[in-house]
């Protein structure tokens, strides 16, 4: 396992690991996450093995900008677009209509959960890879999420991007803009989402 500080070279190496089906740990604005290529079935299996988590729990994705949504989500509704414009980059995960063909672990019931994170490191990873990556917390199932590189260095992770120790923070809010449903309360208050109209 390699542990690298954020740099263009580290992101390029991480992108190579992802393209080869490997697992990369990286900091988000809340906790460390685990990235794999969401279009690679073997990589998804490997990710669930690393976490010791059943593959029935859906995985969230991150993108570097709304431009990377096309490969994973159908065109945004006007309300979803307003939410993205208001809160991205940031800790808002939007539940969107998924493009056909995504794995069930990514898009159960035809919906995919996507965030453009506030973390520059996380966005740079997506940029280097050229698309969305998974963003499930770096921890064994049932354990607290990792907040530093040491905690994210799980067996089966090929590369860790060390963004330092992360301060305690609320998780991202998980929200379906088209039904108005908050699936997980978090950093973005429900009142702020309702005000989008």
N, CA and C atoms as an extended XYZ file, in Angstrom:
591
Properties=species:S:1:pos:R:3:atomname:S:1:resname:S:1:resid:I:1 pbc="F F F"
N         0.851       -1.193        0.000 N   UNK     1
C         0.000        0.000        0.000 CA  UNK     1
C         0.887        1.244        0.000 C   UNK     1
N         0.561        2.172       -0.891 N   UNK     2
C         1.300        3.422       -0.958 CA  UNK     2
C         0.472        4.533       -0.326 C   UNK     2
N         1.162        5.421        0.420 N   UNK     3
C         0.533        6.591        1.016 CA  UNK     3
C         1.239        7.805        0.439 C   UNK     3
N         0.480        8.665       -0.249 N   UNK     4
C         1.055        9.807       -0.940 CA  UNK     4
C         0.339       11.092       -0.538 C   UNK     4
N         1.112       12.169       -0.436 N   UNK     5
C         0.511       13.482       -0.230 CA  UNK     5
C        -0.162       13.922       -1.528 C   UNK     5
N        -1.198       14.764       -1.445 N   UNK     6
C        -1.854       15.230       -2.663 CA  UNK     6
C        -0.881       15.971       -3.583 C   UNK     6
N        -0.857       15.573       -4.843 N   UNK     7
C        -0.011       16.210       -5.854 CA  UNK     7
C        -0.504       15.737       -7.206 C   UNK     7
N        -0.155       16.434       -8.281 N   UNK     8
C        -0.553       15.940       -9.602 CA  UNK     8
C        -0.075       14.518       -9.858 C   UNK     8
N         1.115       14.196       -9.386 N   UNK     9
C         1.654       12.843       -9.585 CA  UNK     9
C         0.850       11.813       -8.792 C   UNK     9
N         0.461       12.187       -7.562 N   UNK    10
C        -0.336       11.265       -6.743 CA  UNK    10
C        -1.699       11.016       -7.374 C   UNK    10
N        -2.323       12.063       -7.904 N   UNK    11
C        -3.632       11.887       -8.531 CA  UNK    11
C        -3.523       11.048       -9.807 C   UNK    11
N        -2.449       11.246      -10.551 N   UNK    12
C        -2.251       10.441      -11.765 CA  UNK    12
C        -2.069        8.975      -11.400 C   UNK    12
N        -1.301        8.707      -10.337 N   UNK    13
C        -1.108        7.317       -9.908 CA  UNK    13
C        -2.413        6.718       -9.398 C   UNK    13
N        -3.178        7.519       -8.654 N   UNK    14
C        -4.462        7.042       -8.149 CA  UNK    14
C        -5.404        6.704       -9.299 C   UNK    14
N        -5.404        7.519      -10.339 N   UNK    15
C        -6.255        7.248      -11.502 CA  UNK    15
C        -5.865        5.939      -12.165 C   UNK    15
N        -4.568        5.657      -12.216 N   UNK    16
C        -4.104        4.382      -12.786 CA  UNK    16
C        -4.596        3.213      -11.946 C   UNK    16
N        -4.538        3.355      -10.622 N   UNK    17
C        -5.029        2.302       -9.727 CA  UNK    17
C        -6.520        2.054       -9.977 C   UNK    17
N        -7.284        3.137      -10.103 N   UNK    18
C        -8.726        2.996      -10.326 CA  UNK    18
C        -9.013        2.320      -11.663 C   UNK    18
N        -8.288        2.705      -12.702 N   UNK    19
C        -8.514        2.096      -14.018 CA  UNK    19
C        -8.154        0.615      -14.022 C   UNK    19
N        -7.249        0.219      -13.135 N   UNK    20
C        -6.849       -1.187      -13.034 CA  UNK    20
C        -7.760       -1.980      -12.103 C   UNK    20
N        -8.799       -1.336      -11.563 N   UNK    21
C        -9.735       -2.039      -10.691 CA  UNK    21
C        -9.380       -2.006       -9.224 C   UNK    21
N        -8.420       -1.145       -8.843 N   UNK    22
C        -7.993       -1.077       -7.454 CA  UNK    22
C        -8.816       -0.110       -6.624 C   UNK    22
N        -8.504       -0.087       -5.319 N   UNK    23
C        -9.210        0.749       -4.344 CA  UNK    23
C        -8.281        1.858       -3.863 C   UNK    23
N        -8.780        3.095       -3.863 N   UNK    24
C        -8.021        4.263       -3.409 CA  UNK    24
C        -8.764        4.898       -2.248 C   UNK    24
N        -8.046        5.211       -1.169 N   UNK    25
C        -8.618        5.960       -0.051 CA  UNK    25
C        -8.210        7.422       -0.186 C   UNK    25
N        -9.136        8.333        0.151 N   UNK    26
C        -8.874        9.757       -0.060 CA  UNK    26
C        -9.739       10.575        0.900 C   UNK    26
N        -9.326       11.807        1.213 N   UNK    27
C       -10.118       12.649        2.110 CA  UNK    27
C       -11.238       13.368        1.379 C   UNK    27
N       -12.389       13.433        2.010 N   UNK    28
C       -13.470       14.298        1.543 CA  UNK    28
C       -13.562       15.453        2.527 C   UNK    28
N       -14.623       16.256        2.450 N   UNK    29
C       -14.767       17.346        3.415 CA  UNK    29
C       -15.293       16.848        4.752 C   UNK    29
N       -15.680       15.578        4.829 N   UNK    30
C       -16.222       15.059        6.088 CA  UNK    30
C       -15.341       13.951        6.673 C   UNK    30
N       -15.135       12.874        5.938 N   UNK    31
C       -14.306       11.746        6.390 CA  UNK    31
C       -13.497       11.236        5.198 C   UNK    31
N       -12.652       10.241        5.438 N   UNK    32
C       -11.959        9.596        4.319 CA  UNK    32
C       -12.922        8.641        3.613 C   UNK    32
N       -12.813        8.606        2.307 N   UNK    33
C       -13.664        7.747        1.501 CA  UNK    33
C       -12.850        6.714        0.745 C   UNK    33
N       -13.560        5.745        0.183 N   UNK    34
C       -12.939        4.706       -0.644 CA  UNK    34
C       -13.471        4.833       -2.070 C   UNK    34
N       -12.551        4.935       -3.006 N   UNK    35
C       -12.915        5.103       -4.407 CA  UNK    35
C       -12.598        3.856       -5.209 C   UNK    35
N       -13.546        3.483       -6.067 N   UNK    36
C       -13.297        2.535       -7.155 CA  UNK    36
C       -14.043        3.057       -8.375 C   UNK    36
N       -13.741        2.473       -9.509 N   UNK    37
C       -14.448        2.777      -10.749 CA  UNK    37
C       -15.857        2.198      -10.649 C   UNK    37
N       -16.897        3.035      -10.658 N   UNK    38
C       -18.259        2.513      -10.469 CA  UNK    38
C       -18.769        1.678      -11.641 C   UNK    38
N       -18.044        1.702      -12.754 N   UNK    39
C       -18.456        0.921      -13.923 CA  UNK    39
C       -17.736       -0.431      -14.002 C   UNK    39
N       -16.896       -0.731      -13.008 N   UNK    40
C       -16.102       -1.958      -12.996 CA  UNK    40
C       -16.674       -2.906      -11.938 C   UNK    40
N       -17.318       -3.981      -12.387 N   UNK    41
C       -17.978       -4.906      -11.449 CA  UNK    41
C       -16.991       -5.549      -10.498 C   UNK    41
N       -15.807       -5.928      -10.992 N   UNK    42
C       -14.806       -6.549      -10.117 CA  UNK    42
C       -14.329       -5.569       -9.047 C   UNK    42
N       -14.174       -4.299       -9.444 N   UNK    43
C       -13.737       -3.291       -8.476 CA  UNK    43
C       -14.795       -3.086       -7.396 C   UNK    43
N       -16.060       -3.100       -7.780 N   UNK    44
C       -17.129       -2.958       -6.790 CA  UNK    44
C       -17.123       -4.127       -5.811 C   UNK    44
N       -16.920       -5.330       -6.320 N   UNK    45
C       -16.826       -6.501       -5.445 CA  UNK    45
C       -15.665       -6.349       -4.473 C   UNK    45
N       -14.532       -5.886       -4.992 N   UNK    46
C       -13.340       -5.680       -4.153 CA  UNK    46
C       -13.630       -4.646       -3.061 C   UNK    46
N       -14.349       -3.608       -3.405 N   UNK    47
C       -14.662       -2.568       -2.434 CA  UNK    47
C       -15.494       -3.123       -1.283 C   UNK    47
N       -16.511       -3.912       -1.589 N   UNK    48
C       -17.325       -4.499       -0.528 CA  UNK    48
C       -16.515       -5.464        0.328 C   UNK    48
N       -15.560       -6.146       -0.283 N   UNK    49
C       -14.685       -7.035        0.488 CA  UNK    49
C       -13.812       -6.240        1.448 C   UNK    49
N       -13.272       -5.100        0.979 N   UNK    50
C       -12.426       -4.256        1.834 CA  UNK    50
C       -13.211       -3.778        3.046 C   UNK    50
N       -14.463       -3.382        2.831 N   UNK    51
C       -15.276       -2.861        3.929 CA  UNK    51
C       -15.912       -3.961        4.780 C   UNK    51
N       -15.973       -5.188        4.247 N   UNK    52
C       -16.687       -6.233        4.958 CA  UNK    52
C       -18.159       -5.905        5.063 C   UNK    52
N       -18.693       -5.346        3.980 N   UNK    53
C       -20.059       -4.819        3.965 CA  UNK    53
C       -20.882       -5.545        2.910 C   UNK    53
N       -22.146       -5.842        3.190 N   UNK    54
C       -22.973       -6.503        2.178 CA  UNK    54
C       -23.194       -5.594        0.977 C   UNK    54
N       -23.281       -6.201       -0.198 N   UNK    55
C       -23.426       -5.399       -1.406 CA  UNK    55
C       -24.864       -4.936       -1.625 C   UNK    55
N       -25.701       -5.098       -0.614 N   UNK    56
C       -27.081       -4.601       -0.709 CA  UNK    56
C       -27.179       -3.136       -0.288 C   UNK    56
N       -26.115       -2.599        0.352 N   UNK    57
C       -26.120       -1.193        0.747 CA  UNK    57
C       -25.609       -0.350       -0.411 C   UNK    57
N       -26.411        0.571       -0.949 N   UNK    58
C       -25.983        1.315       -2.127 CA  UNK    58
C       -24.801        2.232       -1.846 C   UNK    58
N       -24.020        2.497       -2.889 N   UNK    59
C       -22.821        3.323       -2.802 CA  UNK    59
C       -23.088        4.702       -3.381 C   UNK    59
N       -22.589        5.711       -2.700 N   UNK    60
C       -22.660        7.079       -3.182 CA  UNK    60
C       -21.509        7.326       -4.168 C   UNK    60
N       -21.712        8.245       -5.102 N   UNK    61
C       -20.670        8.636       -6.050 CA  UNK    61
C       -20.320       10.105       -5.844 C   UNK    61
N       -19.093       10.465       -6.234 N   UNK    62
C       -18.717       11.878       -6.271 CA  UNK    62
C       -18.246       12.226       -7.681 C   UNK    62
N       -18.395       13.513       -8.023 N   UNK    63
C       -17.960       14.042       -9.310 CA  UNK    63
C       -17.188       15.332       -9.058 C   UNK    63
N       -16.391       15.749      -10.069 N   UNK    64
C       -15.656       17.005       -9.893 CA  UNK    64
C       -16.491       18.221      -10.250 C   UNK    64
N       -17.589       18.001      -10.979 N   UNK    65
C       -18.481       19.079      -11.385 CA  UNK    65
C       -19.734       18.452      -11.981 C   UNK    65
N       -20.778       19.230      -12.189 N   UNK    66
C       -21.970       18.667      -12.833 CA  UNK    66
C       -21.699       18.100      -14.224 C   UNK    66
N       -20.617       18.512      -14.859 N   UNK    67
C       -20.296       18.009      -16.193 CA  UNK    67
C       -20.031       16.504      -16.189 C   UNK    67
N       -19.618       15.957      -15.047 N   UNK    68
C       -19.340       14.515      -14.966 CA  UNK    68
C       -20.595       13.698      -14.666 C   UNK    68
N       -21.734       14.344      -14.518 N   UNK    69
C       -22.965       13.617      -14.198 CA  UNK    69
C       -23.478       12.783      -15.360 C   UNK    69
N       -23.177       13.196      -16.595 N   UNK    70
C       -23.796       12.559      -17.761 CA  UNK    70
C       -23.586       11.051      -17.811 C   UNK    70
N       -22.457       10.565      -17.288 N   UNK    71
C       -22.156        9.135      -17.357 CA  UNK    71
C       -22.899        8.320      -16.305 C   UNK    71
N       -23.512        9.005      -15.318 N   UNK    72
C       -24.168        8.262      -14.233 CA  UNK    72
C       -25.610        8.668      -13.976 C   UNK    72
N       -26.007        9.861      -14.412 N   UNK    73
C       -27.361       10.342      -14.120 CA  UNK    73
C       -28.009       10.904      -15.376 C   UNK    73
N       -29.327       10.786      -15.423 N   UNK    74
C       -30.089       11.397      -16.500 CA  UNK    74
C       -30.088       12.917      -16.313 C   UNK    74
N       -30.460       13.676      -17.342 N   UNK    75
C       -30.465       15.136      -17.198 CA  UNK    75
C       -31.240       15.580      -15.960 C   UNK    75
N       -30.699       16.576      -15.274 N   UNK    76
C       -31.294       17.037      -14.031 CA  UNK    76
C       -32.621       17.744      -14.275 C   UNK    76
N       -33.534       17.549      -13.342 N   UNK    77
C       -34.774       18.324      -13.336 CA  UNK    77
C       -34.417       19.763      -12.962 C   UNK    77
N       -35.301       20.721      -13.243 N   UNK    78
C       -35.012       22.109      -12.848 CA  UNK    78
C       -34.711       22.253      -11.354 C   UNK    78
N       -35.446       21.532      -10.510 N   UNK    79
C       -35.211       21.665       -9.063 CA  UNK    79
C       -33.864       21.055       -8.665 C   UNK    79
N       -33.524       19.907       -9.243 N   UNK    80
C       -32.221       19.298       -8.950 CA  UNK    80
C       -31.100       20.227       -9.392 C   UNK    80
N       -31.276       20.861      -10.537 N   UNK    81
C       -30.260       21.788      -11.035 CA  UNK    81
C       -30.089       22.970      -10.074 C   UNK    81
N       -31.190       23.491       -9.555 N   UNK    82
C       -31.102       24.613       -8.612 CA  UNK    82
C       -30.386       24.196       -7.328 C   UNK    82
N       -30.645       22.985       -6.863 N   UNK    83
C       -29.958       22.487       -5.663 CA  UNK    83
C       -28.456       22.369       -5.902 C   UNK    83
N       -28.079       21.821       -7.059 N   UNK    84
C       -26.659       21.676       -7.384 CA  UNK    84
C       -25.993       23.042       -7.484 C   UNK    84
N       -26.664       23.982       -8.116 N   UNK    85
C       -26.086       25.322       -8.266 CA  UNK    85
C       -25.927       26.011       -6.913 C   UNK    85
N       -26.843       25.754       -6.000 N   UNK    86
C       -26.812       26.422       -4.699 CA  UNK    86
C       -25.796       25.807       -3.735 C   UNK    86
N       -25.613       24.479       -3.794 N   UNK    87
C       -24.862       23.809       -2.724 CA  UNK    87
C       -23.627       23.030       -3.191 C   UNK    87
N       -23.367       22.969       -4.482 N   UNK    88
C       -22.154       22.281       -4.963 CA  UNK    88
C       -21.109       23.294       -5.349 C   UNK    88
N       -19.840       23.048       -5.092 N   UNK    89
C       -19.326       21.928       -4.289 CA  UNK    89
C       -19.729       22.081       -2.821 C   UNK    89
N       -20.019       20.963       -2.202 N   UNK    90
C       -20.400       20.988       -0.805 CA  UNK    90
C       -21.047       19.699       -0.357 C   UNK    90
N       -21.437       19.638        0.928 N   UNK    91
C       -21.910       18.388        1.530 CA  UNK    91
C       -23.382       18.085        1.276 C   UNK    91
N       -23.795       18.156        0.003 N   UNK    92
C       -25.155       17.775       -0.372 CA  UNK    92
C       -25.085       16.644       -1.389 C   UNK    92
N       -25.635       15.500       -1.023 N   UNK    93
C       -25.697       14.345       -1.913 CA  UNK    93
C       -27.101       14.273       -2.491 C   UNK    93
N       -27.192       14.356       -3.818 N   UNK    94
C       -28.487       14.372       -4.486 CA  UNK    94
C       -28.845       12.990       -5.017 C   UNK    94
N       -30.066       12.558       -4.764 N   UNK    95
C       -30.585       11.296       -5.296 CA  UNK    95
C       -31.237       11.628       -6.635 C   UNK    95
N       -30.670       11.067       -7.714 N   UNK    96
C       -31.047       11.432       -9.070 CA  UNK    96
C       -31.450       10.200       -9.869 C   UNK    96
N       -32.154       10.415      -10.956 N   UNK    97
C       -32.481        9.316      -11.869 CA  UNK    97
C       -31.196        8.840      -12.532 C   UNK    97
N       -30.941        7.525      -12.463 N   UNK    98
C       -29.687        6.959      -12.959 CA  UNK    98
C       -29.771        6.636      -14.444 C   UNK    98
N       -28.619        6.697      -15.108 N   UNK    99
C       -28.558        6.209      -16.485 CA  UNK    99
C       -28.747        4.694      -16.452 C   UNK    99
N       -29.311        4.106      -17.494 N   UNK   100
C       -29.467        2.651      -17.526 CA  UNK   100
C       -28.102        1.959      -17.509 C   UNK   100
N       -28.078        0.783      -16.893 N   UNK   101
C       -26.879       -0.046      -16.952 CA  UNK   101
C       -25.953        0.051      -15.766 C   UNK   101
N       -26.201        0.964      -14.825 N   UNK   102
C       -25.352        1.033      -13.637 CA  UNK   102
C       -25.613       -0.183      -12.744 C   UNK   102
N       -24.588       -0.610      -12.022 N   UNK   103
C       -24.721       -1.755      -11.125 CA  UNK   103
C       -25.769       -1.482      -10.056 C   UNK   103
N       -26.408       -2.549       -9.583 N   UNK   104
C       -27.421       -2.402       -8.533 CA  UNK   104
C       -26.835       -1.782       -7.272 C   UNK   104
N       -25.547       -2.004       -7.030 N   UNK   105
C       -24.904       -1.428       -5.847 CA  UNK   105
C       -24.768        0.084       -5.951 C   UNK   105
N       -24.854        0.606       -7.175 N   UNK   106
C       -24.753        2.044       -7.401 CA  UNK   106
C       -26.142        2.669       -7.559 C   UNK   106
N       -27.014        1.986       -8.269 N   UNK   107
C       -28.314        2.572       -8.634 CA  UNK   107
C       -29.467        1.628       -8.339 C   UNK   107
N       -29.729        1.349       -7.057 N   UNK   108
C       -30.902        0.532       -6.749 CA  UNK   108
C       -32.176        1.286       -7.125 C   UNK   108
N       -33.115        0.583       -7.668 N   UNK   109
C       -34.418        1.168       -8.030 CA  UNK   109
C       -34.284        2.327       -9.005 C   UNK   109
N       -33.214        2.318       -9.810 N   UNK   110
C       -33.071        3.330      -10.851 CA  UNK   110
C       -32.654        4.703      -10.371 C   UNK   110
N       -32.178        4.803       -9.125 N   UNK   111
C       -31.726        6.086       -8.580 CA  UNK   111
C       -30.253        5.986       -8.197 C   UNK   111
N       -29.523        7.078       -8.394 N   UNK   112
C       -28.107        7.129       -8.029 CA  UNK   112
C       -27.888        8.350       -7.141 C   UNK   112
N       -27.056        8.192       -6.121 N   UNK   113
C       -26.779        9.267       -5.175 CA  UNK   113
C       -25.415        9.865       -5.505 C   UNK   113
N       -25.384       11.172       -5.797 N   UNK   114
C       -24.160       11.817       -6.272 CA  UNK   114
C       -23.924       13.122       -5.524 C   UNK   114
N       -22.637       13.400       -5.266 N   UNK   115
C       -22.240       14.653       -4.623 CA  UNK   115
C       -21.039       15.239       -5.356 C   UNK   115
N       -21.001       16.544       -5.454 N   UNK   116
C       -19.780       17.250       -5.859 CA  UNK   116
C       -19.184       17.786       -4.562 C   UNK   116
N       -18.143       17.147       -4.039 N   UNK   117
C       -17.690       17.449       -2.681 CA  UNK   117
C       -16.969       18.790       -2.572 C   UNK   117
N       -16.987       19.341       -1.362 N   UNK   118
C       -16.256       20.559       -1.091 CA  UNK   118
C       -14.754       20.352       -1.070 C   UNK   118
N       -14.312       19.125       -0.865 N   UNK   119
C       -12.882       18.818       -0.795 CA  UNK   119
C       -12.224       18.937       -2.168 C   UNK   119
N       -11.216       19.801       -2.265 N   UNK   120
C       -10.473       19.934       -3.523 CA  UNK   120
C        -9.750       18.636       -3.865 C   UNK   120
N        -9.280       17.912       -2.841 N   UNK   121
C        -8.573       16.649       -3.082 CA  UNK   121
C        -9.517       15.640       -3.719 C   UNK   121
N       -10.725       15.527       -3.192 N   UNK   122
C       -11.687       14.572       -3.739 CA  UNK   122
C       -12.054       14.930       -5.178 C   UNK   122
N       -12.254       16.217       -5.437 N   UNK   123
C       -12.593       16.631       -6.806 CA  UNK   123
C       -11.422       16.386       -7.754 C   UNK   123
N       -10.197       16.624       -7.272 N   UNK   124
C        -9.019       16.391       -8.114 CA  UNK   124
C        -8.874       14.920       -8.485 C   UNK   124
N        -9.281       14.031       -7.580 N   UNK   125
C        -9.243       12.605       -7.883 CA  UNK   125
C       -10.196       12.289       -9.032 C   UNK   125
N       -11.404       12.848       -8.988 N   UNK   126
C       -12.364       12.640      -10.079 CA  UNK   126
C       -11.842       13.219      -11.389 C   UNK   126
N       -11.213       14.387      -11.317 N   UNK   127
C       -10.664       15.013      -12.515 CA  UNK   127
C        -9.593       14.137      -13.135 C   UNK   127
N        -8.685       13.629      -12.306 N   UNK   128
C        -7.606       12.783      -12.818 CA  UNK   128
C        -8.145       11.488      -13.415 C   UNK   128
N        -9.171       10.927      -12.778 N   UNK   129
C        -9.759        9.683      -13.273 CA  UNK   129
C       -10.597        9.924      -14.519 C   UNK   129
N       -11.167       11.104      -14.616 N   UNK   130
C       -11.990       11.436      -15.777 CA  UNK   130
C       -13.450       11.080      -15.625 C   UNK   130
N       -13.912       10.939      -14.376 N   UNK   131
C       -15.315       10.608      -14.163 CA  UNK   131
C       -15.619       10.382      -12.701 C   UNK   131
N       -16.848        9.973      -12.446 N   UNK   132
C       -17.302        9.718      -11.082 CA  UNK   132
C       -16.571        8.533      -10.472 C   UNK   132
N       -16.377        8.595       -9.163 N   UNK   133
C       -15.839        7.465       -8.399 CA  UNK   133
C       -16.740        7.242       -7.190 C   UNK   133
N       -16.619        6.084       -6.569 N   UNK   134
C       -17.406        5.805       -5.370 CA  UNK   134
C       -16.893        6.629       -4.195 C   UNK   134
N       -17.771        6.832       -3.225 N   UNK   135
C       -17.392        7.571       -2.025 CA  UNK   135
C       -18.107        6.976       -0.827 C   UNK   135
N       -17.694        5.773       -0.477 N   UNK   136
C       -18.188        5.163        0.751 CA  UNK   136
C       -17.128        5.380        1.816 C   UNK   136
N       -17.536        5.520        3.065 N   UNK   137
C       -16.574        5.842        4.119 CA  UNK   137
C       -15.508        4.762        4.253 C   UNK   137
N       -14.291        5.213        4.573 N   UNK   138
C       -13.148        4.306        4.717 CA  UNK   138
C       -13.153        3.715        6.125 C   UNK   138
N       -13.784        2.578        6.245 N   UNK   139
C       -13.844        1.883        7.530 CA  UNK   139
C       -14.408        0.496        7.295 C   UNK   139
N       -14.128       -0.397        8.237 N   UNK   140
C       -14.800       -1.683        8.217 CA  UNK   140
C       -16.251       -1.466        8.611 C   UNK   140
N       -17.139       -2.243        8.030 N   UNK   141
C       -18.562       -2.098        8.305 CA  UNK   141
C       -18.825       -2.148        9.810 C   UNK   141
N       -19.541       -1.154       10.319 N   UNK   142
C       -19.863       -1.097       11.738 CA  UNK   142
C       -18.874       -0.311       12.572 C   UNK   142
N       -17.712        0.039       11.997 N   UNK   143
C       -16.699        0.812       12.708 CA  UNK   143
C       -16.836        2.292       12.360 C   UNK   143
N       -16.263        3.188       13.176 N   UNK   144
C       -16.344        4.616       12.854 CA  UNK   144
C       -15.577        4.933       11.568 C   UNK   144
N       -16.046        5.889       10.780 N   UNK   145
C       -15.326        6.282        9.567 CA  UNK   145
C       -13.948        6.855        9.892 C   UNK   145
N       -12.995        6.618        9.022 N   UNK   146
C       -11.637        7.123        9.209 CA  UNK   146
C       -11.596        8.625        9.008 C   UNK   146
N       -10.828        9.302        9.860 N   UNK   147
C       -10.633       10.745        9.721 CA  UNK   147
C        -9.172       11.097        9.468 C   UNK   147
N        -8.322       10.073        9.258 N   UNK   148
C        -6.938       10.325        8.877 CA  UNK   148
C        -6.444        9.174        8.013 C   UNK   148
N        -5.259        9.359        7.428 N   UNK   149
C        -4.739        8.373        6.480 CA  UNK   149
C        -4.482        7.027        7.138 C   UNK   149
N        -4.036        7.043        8.390 N   UNK   150
C        -3.769        5.776        9.072 CA  UNK   150
C        -5.052        4.961        9.207 C   UNK   150
N        -6.136        5.608        9.576 N   UNK   151
C        -7.405        4.913        9.716 CA  UNK   151
C        -7.962        4.418        8.405 C   UNK   151
N        -7.588        5.102        7.310 N   UNK   152
C        -8.089        4.726        5.987 CA  UNK   152
C        -7.247        3.637        5.326 C   UNK   152
N        -6.148        3.257        5.967 N   UNK   153
C        -5.232        2.276        5.379 CA  UNK   153
C        -5.712        0.856        5.655 C   UNK   153
N        -6.829        0.503        5.065 N   UNK   154
C        -7.441       -0.808        5.279 CA  UNK   154
C        -6.783       -1.855        4.388 C   UNK   154
N        -6.831       -3.102        4.816 N   UNK   155
C        -6.338       -4.199        3.981 CA  UNK   155
C        -7.115       -4.210        2.671 C   UNK   155
N        -6.399       -4.282        1.566 N   UNK   156
C        -7.037       -4.291        0.263 CA  UNK   156
C        -7.031       -2.946       -0.437 C   UNK   156
N        -6.685       -1.879        0.284 N   UNK   157
C        -6.547       -0.553       -0.324 CA  UNK   157
C        -5.163       -0.468       -0.965 C   UNK   157
N        -5.106       -0.055       -2.223 N   UNK   158
C        -3.823        0.005       -2.936 CA  UNK   158
C        -3.068        1.299       -2.693 C   UNK   158
N        -3.810        2.411       -2.538 N   UNK   159
C        -3.177        3.717       -2.418 CA  UNK   159
C        -4.020        4.613       -1.533 C   UNK   159
N        -3.361        5.360       -0.662 N   UNK   160
C        -4.036        6.329        0.204 CA  UNK   160
C        -3.492        7.714       -0.128 C   UNK   160
N        -4.388        8.638       -0.420 N   UNK   161
C        -3.995       10.036       -0.563 CA  UNK   161
C        -4.162       10.686        0.802 C   UNK   161
N        -3.043       11.129        1.375 N   UNK   162
C        -3.021       11.621        2.747 CA  UNK   162
C        -3.319       13.114        2.772 C   UNK   162
N        -4.532       13.453        3.151 N   UNK   163
C        -4.929       14.852        3.261 CA  UNK   163
C        -4.869       15.365        4.684 C   UNK   163
N        -4.179       14.626        5.567 N   UNK   164
C        -4.080       15.031        6.957 CA  UNK   164
C        -5.287       14.604        7.762 C   UNK   164
N        -5.295       14.999        9.037 N   UNK   165
C        -6.415       14.671        9.926 CA  UNK   165
C        -7.572       15.620        9.651 C   UNK   165
N        -8.766       15.067        9.552 N   UNK   166
C        -9.954       15.864        9.262 CA  UNK   166
C       -10.670       16.224       10.565 C   UNK   166
N       -11.129       17.458       10.707 N   UNK   167
C       -11.857       17.833       11.922 CA  UNK   167
C       -13.224       17.177       11.943 C   UNK   167
N       -13.795       17.011       13.125 N   UNK   168
C       -15.151       16.456       13.195 CA  UNK   168
C       -16.127       17.332       12.406 C   UNK   168
N       -17.041       16.682       11.688 N   UNK   169
C       -18.014       17.437       10.903 CA  UNK   169
C       -19.255       16.591       10.681 C   UNK   169
N       -20.331       17.259       10.328 N   UNK   170
C       -21.577       16.559       10.021 CA  UNK   170
C       -21.438       15.856        8.675 C   UNK   170
N       -22.137       14.742        8.475 N   UNK   171
C       -22.097       14.067        7.174 CA  UNK   171
C       -22.838       14.888        6.127 C   UNK   171
N       -22.691       14.496        4.880 N   UNK   172
C       -23.458       15.168        3.831 CA  UNK   172
C       -24.941       14.852        4.019 C   UNK   172
N       -25.760       15.811        3.645 N   UNK   173
C       -27.202       15.594        3.607 CA  UNK   173
C       -27.526       14.815        2.338 C   UNK   173
N       -28.340       13.779        2.461 N   UNK   174
C       -28.763       12.985        1.303 CA  UNK   174
C       -30.214       13.359        0.999 C   UNK   174
N       -30.450       13.840       -0.220 N   UNK   175
C       -31.721       14.489       -0.542 CA  UNK   175
C       -32.174       14.157       -1.951 C   UNK   175
N       -33.450       13.831       -2.087 N   UNK   176
C       -34.062       13.648       -3.402 CA  UNK   176
C       -34.792       14.942       -3.749 C   UNK   176
N       -34.246       15.740       -4.670 N   UNK   177
C       -34.853       17.041       -4.947 CA  UNK   177
C       -36.212       16.944       -5.635 C   UNK   177
N       -36.487       15.816       -6.270 N   UNK   178
C       -37.737       15.700       -7.017 CA  UNK   178
C       -38.908       15.222       -6.154 C   UNK   178
N       -38.614       14.576       -5.030 N   UNK   179
C       -39.679       14.190       -4.105 CA  UNK   179
C       -39.648       15.017       -2.822 C   UNK   179
N       -38.556       15.764       -2.619 N   UNK   180
C       -38.414       16.552       -1.394 CA  UNK   180
C       -38.075       15.715       -0.181 C   UNK   180
N       -37.565       14.492       -0.389 N   UNK   181
C       -37.272       13.575        0.713 CA  UNK   181
C       -35.835       13.722        1.184 C   UNK   181
N       -35.644       13.942        2.490 N   UNK   182
C       -34.313       13.910        3.096 CA  UNK   182
C       -34.082       12.499        3.618 C   UNK   182
N       -33.146       11.782        3.003 N   UNK   183
C       -32.864       10.408        3.425 CA  UNK   183
C       -31.864       10.364        4.577 C   UNK   183
N       -31.000       11.394        4.661 N   UNK   184
C       -30.063       11.487        5.787 CA  UNK   184
C       -29.875       12.960        6.116 C   UNK   184
N       -30.190       13.328        7.350 N   UNK   185
C       -29.940       14.700        7.783 CA  UNK   185
C       -28.435       14.912        7.905 C   UNK   185
N       -27.989       16.105        7.563 N   UNK   186
C       -26.555       16.365        7.606 CA  UNK   186
C       -26.247       17.848        7.605 C   UNK   186
N       -25.151       18.194        6.938 N   UNK   187
C       -24.613       19.551        7.010 CA  UNK   187
C       -25.532       20.593        6.389 C   UNK   187
N       -26.311       20.215        5.383 N   UNK   188
C       -27.244       21.141        4.762 CA  UNK   188
C       -28.625       20.940        5.384 C   UNK   188
N       -29.132       21.967        5.998 N   UNK   189
C       -30.413       21.858        6.716 CA  UNK   189
C       -31.576       21.683        5.766 C   UNK   189
N       -32.577       20.937        6.190 N   UNK   190
C       -33.777       20.719        5.361 CA  UNK   190
C       -34.439       22.049        4.999 C   UNK   190
N       -34.390       23.012        5.911 N   UNK   191
C       -35.012       24.318        5.641 CA  UNK   191
C       -34.321       25.023        4.481 C   UNK   191
N       -33.002       24.878        4.399 N   UNK   192
C       -32.258       25.496        3.291 CA  UNK   192
C       -32.630       24.847        1.966 C   UNK   192
N       -32.872       23.543        1.994 N   UNK   193
C       -33.269       22.848        0.766 CA  UNK   193
C       -34.685       23.236        0.358 C   UNK   193
N       -35.581       23.335        1.335 N   UNK   194
C       -36.954       23.720        1.023 CA  UNK   194
C       -37.009       25.130        0.436 C   UNK   194
N       -36.084       25.988        0.841 N   UNK   195
C       -36.090       27.369        0.369 CA  UNK   195
C       -35.692       27.476       -1.108 C   UNK   195
N       -35.100       26.420       -1.648 N   UNK   196
C       -34.718       26.447       -3.064 CA  UNK   196
C       -35.953       26.581       -3.948 C   UNK   196
N       -37.083       25.983       -3.505 N   UNK   197
C       -38.336       26.102       -4.244 CA  UNK   197
C       -38.384       25.249       -5.503 C   UNK   197
